Amino acid sequence: MKQERMDLQMIRRLAALLVSGLAAATALAAEPDILPVEQAFALDAKVVARDRVELGWRIADGYYLYRGKIKVGSDTAGVVVGTVETPPGERKTDEFLGDVEVYHGRASAVVPLTVDDGVERVSLAVHIQGCHEREPKICYPPHRTILDLVLPAATAAVPATVLPADPVPAPSAAGQLGSTAVGPANLLGSSAPATGLTDALPLPAEEAFRFEAIVSEADGGLLARFTMAPGYYLYRDRSEFSASATPEVALAAPRWPAGVEQQDEHYGRSVVFFDTVEVPLPLARAAEPTVARPLVLRAEFQGCQLDGICYPPMTREVALALPAPAAMLARAGGDSASMSALAAPISEQDRFAEVLRGRHTLAVLGLFFVVGLGLAFTPCVLPMLPILSGILTGAGDALTPRRALWLSLIYVLASAVVFAIVGVIAGVAGENLAAILQKPAVLVAFAGLFVVLALSMFGFYELQMPAWLQNRVNSISGQQKAGSTTGVAVMGLLSALLVGPCVAPPLAGAVLYISQQKDPVLGGFALFAMGLGMGAPLLALGAGAGRLLPRAGAWMDSVKKVFGVVFLALALWMLERVLDPVWIMFLAGLLLLACGVHLGALERLPEHAGGWRRTWKAAGLALLVLG
């Protein structure tokens, strides 16, 4: 009888999982799909005369087509494409391209041709680009359609035979956007005049991507400018700046303007720039120079030709002279007003670094402690609570408040040492540490670690040190038992490594300040103070362990599951900077559905169920619907 009851419960759980899966599939099916580009912008063509072709697009509701991105070219021998004629569009301030003209509903274009005698067919490469203007707002990569048209012998209008060719990816074009047909004769830039093969050949890197930089008289920073040839684009996230080392001046984070966000075949969702982009580069000054200083700006970047090749990473250097403040003030006049318009507002990390600059060392350490205290109440530091609670609970009945405080102090000091090491590295390595912690590989690795911890909380397995490592620790400490100082220190080190990438964005200002100072000692003590601030609430927990920590019991299993859900949510939060928002929404929905099922949303309440049981079921139903 007992076995039958267990089998029945297993069947009910499997049915609940099946229903939750069907609910997730139904929710996904109900989401409005993003149409393929061929359906969003349906193209038809008509040969009006031997020297004239009319194009028309039926634009789906909720989409728009850029007028300036309609380009037509041909590689047919004996055919030259003239300037494409398009009617005026609707003026729009676009969040990607600025002031542009777009089409809704329908769009048309007239393509004039110069055709030699004897040419009976013409192949046209039609380039377009458009966007979906509702949530989720996305822009399609530049798209090309190949039309094979039959030319009439007379001037009468004849319906054309339109054979759209399937786009073929460009071979070995790393980071390529859009689509391409086979053959170098089809490489046409999005902004280049479509006049055939000669203009479409890849340009030398120096001509395709021009780089220059000046000193801004408005704020004393630098202004970098990239100028791309028509039909070429620059990757934002593949571009980096560095400057020759000077004791007084350091290069701060670049302030990129908004670019065009597109789904890239190799780099995923990428931001690119066409034509010209100007990037303000603030300078962090430890002390104002009294004389002009030389500075060499180094730019490393990568870009591609639309529907063509991708260039290897390029490096350019520009020699500049930083004038003294007095000279800048003397020259500041009419030009400074125009230059100041290019300067972006100060970022939060720059503002934080500016607050710290020039303060006494003790004041800096105190501010870092306060920052750590604030970070202690963020979701990133939340995983440290169950870890420390497990350590104190596992110490057994012999745990006294004094012993609990000692173990908590060891745990906090060990984690603070990790942050101190990070501070030393930041003082030596410069300003790229926060960026390294935000790289997709690092975020994915630590998100996976959160998932591993979550599954452990759910009881799938028990995490413990390998036997060989336990034996090694035993030989060092004499004995390994729950609550030993060696084990607590190891857990403190691992906990700091766990939360490090999570708190990297809020720490950007701190890392920026330390890297600008180029002082490893100050960096180590500053982040050690911040680690102590993050651990202060944990010390309070340890000091009152005898009264604040409840006795172990069955309720601990529920607490572990709650923290397991928190770990999964933190993993999703970290992956939000890497994955497409659609996948994040899907995974978040699955997490909510699973929570609802575990809270008994699909189970029948007993006849005399208590208030708490009914409350949990109501919460489970709410999560099920929300998921």
SVG drawing of the C-alpha trace seen along z (x, -y; Angstrom):
<svg xmlns="http://www.w3.org/2000/svg" viewBox="-12 -83 68 85">
<polyline fill="none" stroke="black" stroke-width="0.4" points="0.0,0.0 2.8,-2.4 4.6,-1.5 1.4,-2.3 1.0,-5.6 4.6,-6.5 4.0,-5.5 0.9,-7.6 2.8,-10.6 5.5,-10.0 2.9,-9.9 1.3,-13.2 4.7,-14.9 5.5,-13.7 2.1,-15.0 2.8,-18.3 6.1,-18.6 4.3,-17.8 1.6,-20.4 4.2,-23.0 6.1,-22.2 2.9,-22.5 2.2,-25.8 5.6,-27.1 5.2,-26.0 1.8,-27.7 3.3,-30.9 6.0,-30.9 3.6,-30.2 1.5,-33.2 4.4,-35.6 4.4,-37.6 7.1,-36.2 9.6,-38.4 8.9,-37.9 11.7,-36.7 13.0,-39.7 11.5,-38.4 8.0,-38.5 8.5,-41.7 9.6,-43.5 8.0,-41.5 9.7,-42.6 8.2,-42.5 9.7,-43.8 8.5,-44.9 10.5,-45.6 8.8,-48.8 11.2,-49.2 14.6,-47.9 16.3,-50.7 13.9,-51.0 12.9,-48.6 10.4,-49.4 10.7,-47.8 8.0,-47.7 7.9,-46.5 4.9,-45.5 6.0,-46.4 4.3,-44.4 2.5,-46.2 4.9,-47.3 7.9,-47.4 9.7,-50.2 12.2,-50.4 15.1,-52.9 15.0,-55.0 18.7,-55.6 19.5,-51.9 17.9,-51.0 20.8,-50.2 20.8,-48.4 23.8,-47.0 24.5,-44.6 27.4,-42.5 25.8,-41.6 28.2,-42.4 27.0,-45.2 24.7,-46.7 25.3,-49.8 22.9,-50.8 22.1,-54.5 21.1,-56.4 18.1,-54.8 15.1,-57.1 13.0,-56.8 10.1,-59.0 10.4,-61.1 9.8,-59.1 8.6,-59.9 11.1,-61.8 12.1,-60.0 14.6,-60.5 15.9,-56.9 17.6,-55.6 20.1,-53.8 20.9,-56.1 19.6,-59.5 17.6,-61.7 16.5,-59.4 13.6,-58.9 11.6,-55.7 8.7,-54.0 5.6,-52.3 3.1,-50.1 4.6,-50.4 7.8,-51.6 8.9,-51.9 12.0,-52.6 12.8,-53.2 16.1,-51.7 17.4,-53.3 19.6,-51.0 22.1,-51.5 22.0,-48.2 24.1,-47.2 22.6,-45.7 22.3,-41.9 21.8,-41.7 18.6,-39.7 18.7,-39.2 20.0,-41.2 20.9,-40.2 20.2,-42.9 21.4,-42.9 18.9,-44.8 20.1,-45.9 17.7,-47.0 17.6,-47.4 14.7,-47.8 13.5,-47.4 10.8,-46.1 9.5,-49.2 7.5,-47.3 8.7,-45.3 11.1,-43.6 12.6,-46.4 15.3,-45.0 16.9,-46.0 17.6,-43.4 21.1,-43.1 21.5,-44.6 19.7,-42.2 20.3,-41.4 18.0,-39.8 19.2,-38.7 16.7,-39.3 17.0,-37.6 15.0,-39.7 14.2,-39.2 14.6,-42.4 12.2,-43.1 13.2,-43.8 10.8,-46.7 9.8,-49.5 6.4,-47.9 5.9,-47.1 6.4,-43.3 6.0,-41.4 9.3,-40.3 10.4,-36.9 11.6,-37.4 13.7,-34.7 14.9,-35.7 18.1,-33.9 18.6,-32.5 21.3,-34.5 24.6,-32.6 27.0,-33.5 30.3,-35.0 33.0,-32.3 35.3,-32.7 34.1,-36.3 34.5,-36.5 31.9,-38.7 30.0,-39.1 26.6,-40.8 23.8,-40.3 23.9,-37.9 25.8,-37.6 25.7,-35.7 28.7,-33.7 31.4,-35.5 33.4,-38.7 31.5,-40.5 28.5,-40.8 30.4,-42.6 28.5,-46.0 28.6,-48.4 25.4,-49.6 26.2,-53.2 28.3,-52.8 27.0,-53.7 25.9,-50.5 27.9,-50.7 29.3,-47.2 32.4,-45.3 35.1,-48.0 33.6,-50.1 32.9,-46.9 36.4,-45.5 37.7,-45.7 39.6,-48.8 42.9,-48.9 42.5,-49.0 43.9,-52.5 41.2,-53.8 38.3,-51.7 38.9,-52.8 40.4,-56.2 41.3,-57.2 42.2,-60.5 42.2,-62.1 42.4,-65.6 42.6,-67.2 39.3,-68.7 39.7,-72.3 36.3,-72.0 37.2,-69.5 40.9,-68.7 40.0,-65.2 40.6,-63.5 38.2,-63.1 38.7,-60.1 37.0,-59.9 36.6,-56.9 35.6,-57.5 34.4,-54.4 34.2,-54.3 30.7,-53.7 29.7,-50.1 32.0,-49.4 31.2,-49.2 33.1,-49.2 32.5,-47.0 32.2,-48.9 33.0,-46.0 36.1,-45.0 37.6,-48.5 39.9,-49.5 41.9,-52.6 45.1,-53.0 47.6,-55.8 51.3,-56.1 51.9,-55.8 52.3,-59.2 52.3,-59.6 49.8,-62.5 47.3,-61.3 45.4,-58.1 42.8,-57.3 39.3,-56.7 36.5,-54.6 35.5,-55.7 32.0,-57.3 30.6,-55.6 27.4,-57.1 24.5,-54.9 25.2,-52.6 23.3,-50.1 22.5,-46.9 22.5,-43.8 22.7,-40.1 26.1,-39.0 26.9,-35.5 30.1,-35.1 29.9,-37.7 26.2,-37.5 24.3,-40.7 26.8,-43.4 26.8,-47.2 28.3,-48.6 28.9,-52.0 28.6,-53.2 30.0,-56.4 31.5,-58.5 31.6,-58.0 33.2,-60.4 34.2,-58.9 35.0,-61.3 37.9,-59.9 38.0,-61.5 41.4,-61.9 41.8,-61.3 44.5,-63.6 46.3,-62.9 47.8,-66.4 47.4,-69.2 50.5,-69.6 52.2,-72.9 53.7,-72.4 52.5,-70.7 52.9,-66.9 53.3,-64.5 50.8,-61.6 50.5,-58.7 46.9,-57.5 46.7,-53.9 43.5,-52.5 42.9,-48.8 39.8,-48.0 38.1,-45.7 35.6,-46.2 34.1,-44.6 32.9,-45.3 29.1,-44.8 28.5,-41.5 32.3,-41.1 35.4,-40.5 36.2,-41.2 39.5,-42.9 41.9,-41.5 42.3,-43.6 44.0,-46.9 46.2,-49.2 46.7,-52.9 48.7,-55.4 48.3,-59.2 50.9,-61.5 49.2,-64.3 50.3,-67.1 48.4,-67.8 48.6,-71.6 48.9,-73.1 45.5,-74.2 46.5,-77.9 47.1,-77.4 43.8,-75.7 41.9,-78.5 43.6,-81.0 42.5,-79.2 39.0,-78.4 36.6,-80.6 34.1,-80.1 35.4,-76.6 35.1,-75.4 31.3,-75.8 31.0,-73.5 33.4,-71.0 31.6,-70.8 28.5,-69.7 30.4,-66.5 31.3,-65.7 29.1,-63.1 28.0,-63.4 30.3,-62.1 29.6,-58.4 28.9,-57.2 32.2,-55.4 34.0,-58.6 32.0,-60.5 32.9,-58.1 36.6,-58.2 36.4,-62.0 34.9,-62.0 37.8,-59.8 40.6,-61.7 42.7,-64.0 41.3,-62.6 43.4,-61.4 44.2,-57.7 42.2,-57.1 39.2,-58.9 39.5,-56.7 39.6,-53.5 36.6,-54.7 34.6,-55.4 35.5,-51.9 34.2,-50.4 30.9,-52.3 30.7,-51.1 31.2,-47.5 28.6,-47.9 26.2,-49.1 27.0,-46.1 26.3,-43.7 22.6,-44.4 22.6,-43.6 21.5,-40.3 25.1,-39.6 26.2,-39.1 23.2,-37.1 24.9,-33.7 27.3,-34.3 24.5,-34.2 23.5,-30.5 27.1,-29.5 28.0,-31.1 24.8,-29.8 25.6,-26.3 29.1,-26.7 27.7,-27.8 24.9,-25.3 27.4,-22.5 29.5,-23.4 27.2,-21.4 25.7,-21.9 29.1,-23.1 28.8,-26.4 29.0,-29.3 28.5,-33.0 32.2,-33.5 33.0,-30.5 30.5,-31.7 32.0,-35.2 35.4,-33.7 34.3,-31.5 32.5,-34.5 35.6,-36.7 37.7,-34.0 35.2,-33.7 35.0,-37.5 38.8,-38.0 39.4,-35.3 36.9,-36.8 38.4,-40.3 41.8,-39.0 40.5,-37.9 39.2,-41.4 42.6,-42.8 44.3,-40.7 41.9,-42.0 42.8,-45.6 46.5,-44.9 45.9,-43.5 43.8,-46.5 46.6,-48.8 49.1,-46.9 46.9,-46.0 45.2,-49.3 41.6,-50.0 40.7,-46.8 40.0,-44.6 36.2,-45.4 36.0,-44.8 37.7,-41.4 35.2,-40.3 32.3,-41.3 33.6,-39.1 31.0,-36.6 33.2,-33.6 33.7,-34.7 30.0,-35.5 29.0,-32.1 31.5,-30.3 30.3,-31.9 26.6,-31.5 27.3,-27.8 28.8,-27.8 25.6,-29.3 23.6,-26.6 25.9,-23.9 25.3,-25.4 21.6,-25.6 21.4,-21.9 23.3,-21.1 20.7,-23.1 18.0,-21.1 19.6,-17.9 20.8,-16.4 24.2,-15.9 26.4,-17.1 29.3,-19.4 32.4,-18.5 36.1,-18.7 37.8,-15.7 39.2,-13.0 42.8,-13.8 42.3,-17.5 40.5,-16.6 43.4,-14.4 45.8,-17.2 43.9,-19.7 43.7,-17.1 47.4,-16.7 47.9,-20.5 45.2,-21.3 45.4,-18.1 41.8,-17.3 39.0,-18.3 35.6,-18.8 32.7,-21.0 33.5,-24.5 37.3,-24.2 39.1,-27.4 40.9,-26.0 37.6,-24.9 35.9,-28.2 38.8,-30.1 38.6,-28.0 34.9,-28.7 35.5,-32.4 38.0,-32.4 35.6,-30.5 32.7,-32.8 34.6,-35.9 35.5,-34.3 31.8,-33.4 30.4,-36.9 33.3,-38.8 32.0,-38.9 28.5,-39.7 29.6,-42.8 31.9,-43.9 29.5,-46.5 28.9,-48.4 32.7,-48.2 33.6,-49.8 34.2,-53.2 36.4,-51.7 38.4,-49.7 38.7,-52.8 40.0,-54.9 42.6,-52.3 43.8,-51.8 44.2,-55.5 46.3,-55.7 48.6,-52.9 49.2,-52.1 49.0,-48.4 49.3,-49.0 46.5,-51.4 44.4,-49.2 44.9,-46.2 44.0,-48.1 41.1,-49.8 39.4,-46.7 40.3,-44.9 38.3,-47.6 35.5,-47.1 35.5,-43.4 35.3,-44.1 32.3,-46.3 30.6,-43.6 31.2,-41.2 30.1,-43.4 26.5,-42.1 27.9,-38.6 29.8,-39.4 26.6,-40.5 25.0,-37.2 27.9,-35.3 27.9,-37.4 24.3,-36.5 24.5,-33.0 23.3,-31.4 20.1,-33.4 19.6,-34.3 20.2,-30.9 17.3,-28.5 17.8,-24.8 18.4,-22.5 15.3,-20.6 13.2,-19.7 12.6,-23.4 16.2,-23.7 15.4,-21.7 12.8,-24.4 15.4,-27.1 17.9,-25.4 15.4,-25.2 14.7,-28.9 18.4,-29.7 18.6,-27.3 16.0,-29.4 17.9,-32.6 21.1,-31.1 19.3,-30.2 17.9,-33.8 21.4,-35.2 22.7,-33.0 20.0,-34.4 20.9,-37.9 24.5,-37.3 23.5,-35.7 21.3,-38.7 24.4,-40.5 25.3,-37.7 22.1,-36.0 19.3,-37.4 16.4,-38.9 14.0,-36.3 16.0,-33.5 16.3,-35.2 12.5,-35.7 12.0,-32.0 14.4,-30.8 12.8,-33.1 9.4,-31.8 10.6,-28.2 12.0,-29.2 8.7,-30.7 6.8,-27.7 9.0,-25.3 8.6,-27.4 4.8,-27.3 4.8,-23.6 7.0,-23.1 4.7,-25.3 1.8,-22.9 0.0,-24.9 -1.0,-21.7 -1.8,-19.6 -5.2,-19.2 -5.5,-20.7 -6.5,-18.3 -10.0,-18.8 -8.8,-20.4 -5.7,-22.3 -4.4,-25.0 -4.0,-28.7 -0.3,-28.4 -0.9,-25.5 -3.5,-27.5 -1.2,-30.6 1.6,-28.6 -0.8,-27.1 -2.1,-30.6 1.5,-31.8 2.3,-28.8 -0.7,-29.6 0.4,-33.2 3.9,-32.1 2.5,-29.6 0.4,-32.3 3.3,-34.8 5.6,-32.2"/>
</svg>
